[in-house]
Amino acid sequence: MKKKYFGILGLGISGAATVEFMIKKGYNFIVWDDSPESIKQCEKTLKISKKALNVCNPDDKAWTKIDYLIASPGIPNLRDHKILKSFGKDTEIICDIELFYMHFPKQKYIAITGTNGKSTTTKLIEHILTCNGQIAKVCGNIGTPILSLTPKKNEIIVLEISSYQLDLIKTFRPNVAVILNITPDHLERHGSMEKYIESKKRIFLNQTTDDYLILNTDDQVLSKIYNFLLQKNQINLIPTSSEKNFFKGISMLGNFIYDNIHKTKLHLPKNKNLRGKHNRENIINSYATTSILTPLFKTRLHHAIKTYPGLIHRFQFLGVAQGIEFINDSKATNVEATKKALNSLKDEEDIFWIGGGLPKKDGLNLIKESLKTINYAFLIGKAQDEFARVLDEINVPYKASNTLDAAFKDAMEVICMTKKGAKTLLLSPACASFDQWKNFEKRGERFIQLVKEQIKQ
């Protein structure tokens, strides 16, 4: 590796970590980012000069000499980027995960992907392992760049991995791979549902009979993949379900786990941060993953489920005030995620919903049945007119509030005028946030602030 020449495209969080990794290893590298602000921020973060950062314009001939291009996954239309026109035929395009694996191939890896639920499952796996006495570290798409880690000998790397990152792996081979679900998302980037599915399947590209692949067979796409791979007999397959007792797999029905691999039945405690069918899927896939790697102590597993704190912005329980339960699900940037949030609450409380933002293809049309459980909706952002038309069709009352602050105020007024009983105010936008916010985190943080102010009253 010392003699290899690297190019780094994109200087966001993962790009900056890649630069730092290069400097520590003493590698030769050049960098570029189309945003001058990102270059300045990287210099500031790493406390180095532009010269030490080795910033190289895309038309510089140095790009023709690199052996590897480490591309940040967030770069749109990567294959059309002008830097790629300078490449020699032997230049390989990889991501930070592949580079890390090239340096630490003997580490134990758990890799989790899926359209929804990745972050919750990734953190829950880490939590279960830690409660069971293992050393585990979460990284990847969840926010911590993998190249920022210095792995210990027995440390398990628990990696959330996106379709963008999977497109850029070559040799990465996880000991356990998990696919939670595959539903339409990011199709503007992948081009079609078929290509999106192929990207997700790359998680088991290099796995062998020494490795395990966990598939949620309640998902139609994954059920087909499972049946296809079953005939190949090239990977150890673990099917999971939260709908049926799988004879050769692991299931969760109600609060019971039926582990037909280890011949075990377990009762698990309830946790407000793990409500709903989608979280039963997250629990069962987390259990399946951790039980494969290490014997789980029943009391420690029980403790892990009971104490799991949940993730910020992911169906996050914020508290109760004046009989109103507040849930922050700002991470629900697509309709499938919002559907799961609504379905988790449909049998429990009256639901008052804040939705909208920058809409994605198909809008709310795919989740009309779930929307019928809503008592009242408060619409925000560019999607509000489009969402209003769908709600009119199914006779759900709503108010076009435009902004999150106005929606919260409107919601509190409407809720206070309704009959007594358990009520929930749910922020689950079913939209991206970029029309009004920098990202979904900023949107969620504002909702949390509004709730705190309300609870103080």
C-alpha positions as CSV (number, residue, x, y, z in Angstrom):
1,M,0.0,0.0,0.0
2,K,2.9,2.4,0.7
3,K,3.7,2.7,-3.0
4,K,0.1,3.2,-4.0
5,Y,-1.2,6.7,-5.0
6,F,-4.7,7.7,-3.8
7,G,-7.2,10.3,-4.8
8,I,-10.0,11.4,-2.5
9,L,-13.2,12.9,-4.0
10,G,-15.5,14.6,-1.5
11,L,-14.3,16.2,1.7
12,G,-17.3,15.8,4.0
13,I,-17.2,13.9,7.3
14,S,-16.0,10.6,5.7
15,G,-13.7,12.4,3.3
16,A,-12.0,14.3,6.1
17,A,-11.6,11.0,8.0
18,T,-10.0,9.4,4.9
19,V,-7.5,12.3,4.6
20,E,-6.6,11.8,8.3
21,F,-6.1,8.1,7.7
22,M,-3.8,8.8,4.7
23,I,-1.7,11.2,6.7
24,K,-1.3,8.7,9.6
25,K,-0.3,5.9,7.2
26,G,2.1,8.1,5.3
27,Y,0.4,7.5,2.0
28,N,0.7,9.7,-1.1
29,F,-2.7,11.3,-1.9
30,I,-4.5,14.2,-3.6
31,V,-8.0,15.6,-2.9
32,W,-10.8,17.4,-4.5
33,D,-14.3,18.7,-3.6
34,D,-16.6,20.6,-5.9
35,S,-17.5,22.8,-2.9
36,P,-14.8,25.4,-1.9
37,E,-16.6,25.6,1.5
38,S,-16.0,21.8,2.1
39,I,-12.3,22.2,1.3
40,K,-12.0,25.1,3.8
41,Q,-14.0,23.1,6.5
42,C,-11.7,20.1,6.0
43,E,-8.6,22.3,6.5
44,K,-10.2,23.7,9.6
45,T,-11.2,20.3,11.0
46,L,-7.8,18.7,10.4
47,K,-5.9,21.9,11.2
48,I,-3.8,21.7,8.1
49,S,-3.1,24.0,5.2
50,K,-4.5,23.8,1.7
51,K,-1.0,22.8,0.5
52,A,-0.7,20.0,3.1
53,L,-4.2,18.8,2.1
54,N,-2.9,18.3,-1.4
55,V,-5.9,19.9,-3.2
56,C,-5.7,19.2,-6.9
57,N,-8.0,20.6,-9.5
58,P,-9.9,18.0,-11.6
59,D,-8.0,18.9,-14.8
60,D,-4.6,18.3,-13.1
61,K,-2.6,15.5,-14.7
62,A,-1.9,14.1,-11.2
63,W,-5.4,12.4,-11.4
64,T,-4.2,10.2,-14.3
65,K,-1.6,8.7,-12.0
66,I,-3.7,7.5,-9.0
67,D,-4.2,3.8,-8.3
68,Y,-7.4,4.2,-6.2
69,L,-10.1,6.9,-6.0
70,I,-11.8,6.9,-2.6
71,A,-15.2,8.5,-3.4
72,S,-17.6,9.9,-0.8
73,P,-20.9,8.1,-1.2
74,G,-22.9,11.3,-1.2
75,I,-21.5,12.5,-4.6
76,P,-24.4,12.5,-7.2
77,N,-23.7,11.2,-10.7
78,L,-20.3,9.9,-9.6
79,R,-19.6,8.1,-12.9
80,D,-20.1,11.4,-14.8
81,H,-17.7,13.4,-12.7
82,K,-15.0,15.2,-14.7
83,I,-12.3,13.7,-12.6
84,L,-13.1,10.2,-13.8
85,K,-12.4,11.3,-17.4
86,S,-8.7,11.6,-16.4
87,F,-8.3,8.0,-15.1
88,G,-6.0,5.4,-16.4
89,K,-7.7,2.0,-17.1
90,D,-6.4,0.4,-13.9
91,T,-7.7,3.0,-11.5
92,E,-10.1,1.5,-9.0
93,I,-13.0,3.5,-7.5
94,I,-13.7,2.4,-3.9
95,C,-15.3,3.8,-0.7
96,D,-13.8,4.2,2.8
97,I,-15.3,0.9,3.9
98,E,-13.4,-1.0,1.2
99,L,-10.2,0.8,2.1
100,F,-10.6,0.0,5.8
101,Y,-11.3,-3.7,5.0
102,M,-8.1,-3.8,2.9
103,H,-6.2,-2.9,6.0
104,F,-8.1,-4.9,8.6
105,P,-9.5,-8.0,6.8
106,K,-9.3,-10.2,9.9
107,Q,-11.6,-8.0,12.0
108,K,-15.1,-9.3,12.7
109,Y,-17.7,-7.4,10.7
110,I,-21.5,-7.1,10.9
111,A,-22.9,-5.2,8.0
112,I,-26.5,-3.9,8.0
113,T,-28.4,-2.5,5.1
114,G,-32.0,-1.9,4.1
115,T,-34.3,0.9,3.0
116,N,-35.5,1.6,6.5
117,G,-34.5,0.5,10.0
118,K,-30.7,0.4,9.4
119,S,-29.7,2.8,12.2
120,T,-32.0,1.4,14.8
121,T,-30.9,-2.2,14.1
122,T,-27.2,-1.1,14.0
123,K,-27.4,0.5,17.4
124,L,-29.5,-2.2,18.9
125,I,-27.0,-4.8,17.8
126,E,-24.2,-2.8,19.4
127,H,-26.3,-2.4,22.6
128,I,-27.0,-6.2,22.8
129,L,-23.4,-7.1,22.3
130,T,-22.2,-4.6,24.9
131,C,-24.7,-5.7,27.4
132,N,-23.5,-9.3,26.7
133,G,-19.9,-8.4,27.5
134,Q,-18.6,-8.0,24.0
135,I,-16.6,-5.1,22.6
136,A,-18.4,-3.5,19.6
137,K,-18.1,-0.3,17.7
138,V,-20.8,1.3,15.5
139,C,-19.7,3.1,12.3
140,G,-20.5,3.8,8.7
141,N,-23.6,5.4,7.3
142,I,-24.9,6.0,10.8
143,G,-22.5,8.9,11.2
144,T,-19.1,7.8,12.5
145,P,-16.7,7.3,9.5
146,I,-15.1,3.8,9.6
147,L,-11.7,5.2,8.9
148,S,-11.8,7.2,12.1
149,L,-11.7,3.9,14.1
150,T,-8.5,2.2,15.4
151,P,-9.9,-1.3,15.9
152,K,-8.9,-3.5,18.9
153,K,-8.1,-7.2,18.4
154,N,-11.5,-8.6,19.6
155,E,-13.6,-5.7,18.6
156,I,-16.7,-6.3,16.5
157,I,-17.3,-3.7,13.8
158,V,-21.0,-3.0,13.5
159,L,-21.4,-1.2,10.2
160,E,-24.5,0.5,8.7
161,I,-24.0,0.5,5.0
162,S,-26.0,2.3,2.3
163,S,-26.6,1.3,-1.3
164,Y,-24.2,4.1,-2.4
165,Q,-21.4,2.6,-0.3
166,L,-22.2,-0.9,-1.5
167,D,-21.8,0.2,-5.1
168,L,-18.2,1.0,-4.3
169,I,-17.1,-2.2,-2.5
170,K,-14.8,-4.8,-4.2
171,T,-13.6,-7.3,-1.7
172,F,-15.4,-6.3,1.5
173,R,-16.8,-9.5,3.2
174,P,-18.8,-9.3,6.4
175,N,-19.0,-12.2,8.7
176,V,-22.7,-11.5,9.1
177,A,-24.7,-9.5,6.6
178,V,-28.2,-8.3,7.3
179,I,-30.8,-7.0,4.8
180,L,-33.8,-5.6,6.6
181,N,-36.1,-4.6,3.7
182,I,-36.0,-3.2,0.2
183,T,-38.7,-0.7,-0.9
184,P,-38.5,2.1,-3.5
185,D,-36.0,4.8,-2.5
186,H,-33.1,6.8,-4.1
187,L,-34.4,5.7,-7.5
188,E,-33.4,9.0,-9.0
189,R,-29.8,8.0,-8.4
190,H,-30.0,4.3,-9.1
191,G,-32.2,4.7,-12.2
192,S,-34.6,1.8,-11.5
193,M,-35.9,-0.4,-8.7
194,E,-34.0,-3.4,-10.3
195,K,-30.7,-1.5,-10.0
196,Y,-31.4,-0.4,-6.5
197,I,-32.0,-4.1,-5.5
198,E,-28.8,-5.1,-7.2
199,S,-26.9,-2.5,-5.1
200,K,-28.4,-3.9,-1.9
201,K,-27.5,-7.5,-2.9
202,R,-23.8,-6.5,-3.1
203,I,-23.6,-6.8,0.7
204,F,-23.3,-10.6,0.3
205,L,-21.2,-10.4,-2.9
206,N,-18.0,-11.9,-1.3
207,Q,-19.6,-14.1,1.4
208,T,-18.8,-17.8,1.5
209,T,-20.0,-20.8,3.5
210,D,-18.1,-19.5,6.5
211,D,-20.4,-16.4,6.6
212,Y,-24.0,-15.7,7.5
213,L,-26.7,-13.7,5.6
214,I,-29.8,-12.7,7.6
215,L,-32.9,-11.9,5.5
216,N,-36.2,-10.5,6.6
217,T,-38.5,-12.8,4.7
218,D,-41.6,-10.7,5.5
219,D,-40.3,-8.4,2.8
220,Q,-41.4,-9.6,-0.7
221,V,-38.2,-8.7,-2.4
222,L,-36.1,-10.4,0.3
223,S,-38.3,-13.5,0.3
224,K,-37.5,-14.0,-3.4
225,I,-33.8,-13.5,-2.8
226,Y,-33.9,-16.0,0.1
227,N,-35.6,-18.7,-2.1
228,F,-33.1,-18.1,-4.9
229,L,-30.1,-18.3,-2.6
230,L,-31.4,-21.4,-0.9
231,Q,-30.9,-23.3,-4.1
232,K,-27.3,-22.1,-4.4
233,N,-26.1,-23.2,-1.0
234,Q,-23.2,-20.8,-1.0
235,I,-23.9,-18.8,2.2
236,N,-25.4,-19.7,5.6
237,L,-28.9,-18.3,5.3
238,I,-30.9,-17.2,8.4
239,P,-34.5,-16.3,7.5
240,T,-36.4,-14.1,10.0
241,S,-40.0,-13.2,10.3
242,S,-42.3,-11.2,12.6
243,E,-45.4,-12.6,10.9
244,K,-45.0,-16.4,11.1
245,N,-43.0,-19.0,13.0
246,F,-40.3,-19.9,10.6
247,F,-39.4,-23.6,10.9
248,K,-35.7,-23.1,9.8
249,G,-35.3,-19.6,11.0
250,I,-35.9,-17.1,13.8
251,S,-39.3,-15.4,14.4
252,M,-40.8,-12.9,16.8
253,L,-44.6,-13.1,17.5
254,G,-45.9,-10.6,20.0
255,N,-43.2,-10.4,22.7
256,F,-41.8,-13.9,22.1
257,I,-38.8,-14.9,20.1
258,Y,-39.0,-18.4,18.5
259,D,-35.4,-19.4,17.7
260,N,-35.7,-22.6,15.7
261,I,-31.9,-22.6,15.0
262,H,-30.9,-22.8,18.7
263,K,-34.2,-24.4,19.8
264,T,-35.0,-21.6,22.2
265,K,-38.1,-19.6,23.1
266,L,-37.6,-16.2,24.8
267,H,-40.0,-13.6,26.3
268,L,-38.8,-10.0,25.9
269,P,-39.9,-6.9,27.8
270,K,-41.7,-3.9,26.2
271,N,-39.9,-0.7,25.4
272,K,-41.6,2.5,24.1
273,N,-38.7,3.1,21.8
274,L,-39.2,-0.3,20.1
275,R,-43.0,-0.3,19.3
276,G,-44.6,-1.6,16.2
277,K,-44.1,-4.3,13.6
278,H,-41.1,-2.6,12.1
279,N,-39.3,-2.6,15.4
280,R,-40.2,-6.3,16.0
281,E,-38.3,-6.7,12.7
282,N,-35.4,-4.7,14.0
283,I,-35.4,-6.7,17.3
284,I,-35.6,-10.1,15.6
285,N,-32.8,-9.3,13.1
286,S,-30.6,-7.9,15.9
287,Y,-31.2,-11.0,18.0
288,A,-30.4,-13.3,15.0
289,T,-27.2,-11.4,14.3
290,T,-25.9,-11.4,17.9
291,S,-26.9,-15.0,18.7
292,I,-24.9,-16.2,15.7
293,L,-21.7,-14.5,16.8
294,T,-21.8,-15.3,20.5
295,P,-23.9,-17.2,23.1
296,L,-26.4,-14.7,24.6
297,F,-27.2,-14.7,28.3
298,K,-31.0,-14.5,28.7
299,T,-30.9,-12.0,31.5
300,R,-28.5,-9.8,29.6
301,L,-30.6,-9.9,26.4
302,H,-33.7,-9.0,28.5
303,H,-31.8,-6.1,30.0
304,A,-30.6,-4.9,26.6
305,I,-34.1,-4.8,25.1
306,K,-35.5,-3.1,28.2
307,T,-32.8,-0.4,28.4
308,Y,-32.4,0.4,24.7
309,P,-32.6,4.2,24.6
310,G,-33.7,4.5,20.9
311,L,-32.1,6.8,18.4
312,I,-32.6,10.5,18.1
313,H,-35.1,11.4,15.2
314,R,-36.0,7.7,14.7
315,F,-39.5,7.2,16.2
316,Q,-38.0,8.9,19.3
317,F,-40.2,9.0,22.4
318,L,-39.8,12.5,23.9
319,G,-42.2,12.4,26.8
320,V,-45.8,13.2,27.8
321,A,-47.4,16.5,28.8
322,Q,-51.1,17.2,29.4
323,G,-51.9,13.7,28.3
324,I,-50.1,14.1,24.9
325,E,-47.3,11.8,23.9
326,F,-44.7,13.4,21.6
327,I,-42.8,11.4,19.1
328,N,-40.0,12.7,16.9
329,D,-39.6,10.7,13.7
330,S,-37.9,13.3,11.6
331,K,-35.7,10.6,10.0
332,A,-38.8,9.4,8.2
333,T,-37.9,10.9,4.9
334,N,-39.9,8.5,2.8
335,V,-43.5,7.3,2.9
336,E,-42.6,3.7,3.9
337,A,-41.0,4.9,7.1
338,T,-44.0,7.1,7.9
339,K,-46.3,4.1,7.2
340,K,-44.4,2.1,9.8
341,A,-44.6,4.8,12.4
342,L,-48.4,5.2,11.9
343,N,-49.0,1.5,12.0
344,S,-47.1,1.3,15.2
345,L,-49.6,3.7,16.8
346,K,-52.9,2.8,15.2
347,D,-54.1,0.6,18.1
348,E,-52.9,2.8,20.9
349,E,-53.9,6.4,20.7
350,D,-55.5,9.2,18.8
351,I,-52.9,10.3,16.2
352,F,-52.2,13.9,15.3
353,W,-49.7,14.0,12.5
354,I,-47.2,16.6,11.2
355,G,-46.1,15.7,7.7
356,G,-44.6,17.3,4.6
357,G,-41.4,18.8,3.3
358,L,-39.7,18.1,0.0
359,P,-41.8,15.3,-1.5
360,K,-40.5,12.1,-3.2
361,K,-42.0,10.2,-6.1
362,D,-45.5,8.7,-5.5
363,G,-46.2,11.0,-2.5
364,L,-48.7,9.7,-0.1
365,N,-50.6,7.5,-2.5
366,L,-48.9,4.3,-1.4
367,I,-49.9,4.7,2.3
368,K,-53.6,5.8,2.1
369,E,-54.8,3.0,4.4
370,S,-52.3,3.9,7.1
371,L,-53.2,7.6,6.8
372,K,-56.8,6.8,7.6
373,T,-55.8,6.2,11.3
374,I,-54.9,9.9,11.7
375,N,-57.4,12.1,13.6
376,Y,-55.9,15.3,12.2
377,A,-53.0,16.3,10.0
378,F,-50.8,19.4,9.9
379,L,-49.0,19.9,6.7
380,I,-45.7,21.7,6.0
381,G,-43.3,22.5,3.2
382,K,-43.5,22.1,-0.5
383,A,-45.5,18.9,-0.2
384,Q,-48.5,20.4,1.6
385,D,-50.7,21.0,-1.4
386,E,-50.0,17.6,-2.8
387,F,-50.6,15.9,0.6
388,A,-53.8,17.9,1.1
389,R,-55.2,16.4,-2.1
390,V,-54.6,12.9,-0.9
391,L,-56.1,13.6,2.5
392,D,-59.2,15.1,0.9
393,E,-59.6,11.8,-1.0
394,I,-59.7,9.8,2.2
395,N,-61.6,12.3,4.3
396,V,-58.8,13.0,6.9
397,P,-59.1,16.6,8.3
398,Y,-56.0,18.7,8.0
399,K,-54.6,22.2,8.1
400,A,-51.9,23.6,5.8
401,S,-49.6,25.1,8.4
402,N,-46.6,25.6,6.0
403,T,-43.9,25.6,8.7
404,L,-43.0,23.3,11.6
405,D,-43.4,26.0,14.2
406,A,-46.9,26.9,12.9
407,A,-47.8,23.2,12.6
408,F,-46.9,22.6,16.3
409,K,-48.9,25.6,17.4
410,D,-51.9,24.5,15.3
411,A,-51.6,21.0,16.6
412,M,-51.7,22.0,20.2
413,E,-54.7,24.2,19.7
414,V,-56.6,21.3,17.9
415,I,-55.6,18.7,20.4
416,C,-56.6,20.8,23.4
417,M,-60.1,21.1,21.9
418,T,-60.6,17.4,21.4
419,K,-62.1,14.9,23.9
420,K,-60.1,13.5,26.8
421,G,-58.0,10.4,26.3
422,A,-54.6,9.3,25.2
423,K,-53.2,11.4,22.3
424,T,-50.0,11.4,20.3
425,L,-48.4,14.2,18.3
426,L,-46.2,12.5,15.7
427,L,-43.7,14.3,13.5
428,S,-43.1,11.8,10.7
429,P,-42.7,13.9,7.5
430,A,-42.6,11.3,4.8
431,C,-40.4,13.8,3.0
432,A,-36.9,15.1,2.7
433,S,-36.2,18.2,4.6
434,F,-34.2,20.3,2.2
435,D,-37.0,22.7,1.2
436,Q,-36.9,24.3,4.7
437,W,-34.0,22.7,6.6
438,K,-30.4,21.9,6.2
439,N,-31.1,18.2,7.0
440,F,-33.6,16.0,8.8
441,E,-31.5,16.4,12.0
442,K,-32.1,20.1,12.1
443,R,-35.8,19.6,11.6
444,G,-36.0,17.0,14.4
445,E,-33.9,19.3,16.7
446,R,-36.4,22.1,16.3
447,F,-39.3,19.7,17.1
448,I,-37.5,18.6,20.2
449,Q,-37.1,22.2,21.3
450,L,-40.8,22.9,20.7
451,V,-41.8,19.9,22.8
452,K,-39.5,20.9,25.7
453,E,-41.0,24.3,25.7
454,Q,-44.5,22.8,25.8
455,I,-43.6,20.4,28.6
456,K,-42.3,23.3,30.7
457,Q,-45.6,25.1,30.6
